[in-house]
Amino acid sequence: MTSFDRTLYQRLIELLVEARRKANVTQLELGRRVGQRQTVISKIETEERRLDAAEFLLVSRAIGVDPYELMRRAETDCGSLP
């Protein structure tokens, strides 16, 4: 299955990684917070594994960022959607 807008998804993940790093949270720590292994976090960040909406909310909150703000920023950065 392909994404409707791969660019938007990529930007969303970039912002999530940026937020994790800014919060000084390692992949290992984030994995612990969400009940996953570090390798799962790595695969998410390299887009080897896709996040669904519920997982995105969980991961964002585990980092301590507003998931809706990340979505707004990603949408703004990628231009308006149809």
Secondary structure as GFF3:
##gff-version 3
##sequence-region A 1 82
A	DSSP	alpha_helix	6	22	.	.	.	ID=ss1
A	DSSP	alpha_helix	27	34	.	.	.	ID=ss2
A	DSSP	alpha_helix	38	45	.	.	.	ID=ss3
A	DSSP	alpha_helix	53	63	.	.	.	ID=ss4
A	DSSP	alpha_helix	67	77	.	.	.	ID=ss5
###
